[in-house]
């Protein structure tokens, strides 16, 4: 259960950083939920590869 909590916190931090960088670079900022979903999918994919010995 603590793994899910850590994933949520990291996704929120990642969303904040991506949106902050986009504003600083004057690029259109993606929505917070889009960044969180993509981060969660990538993190879970990497974790799944790790469990399979990859």
Secondary structure by P-SEA (a helix, b strand, c coil): caaaaaaaaaaaaaaaaaaaaaaaaccccccaaaaaaaaaaaaaaaaaaaaacc
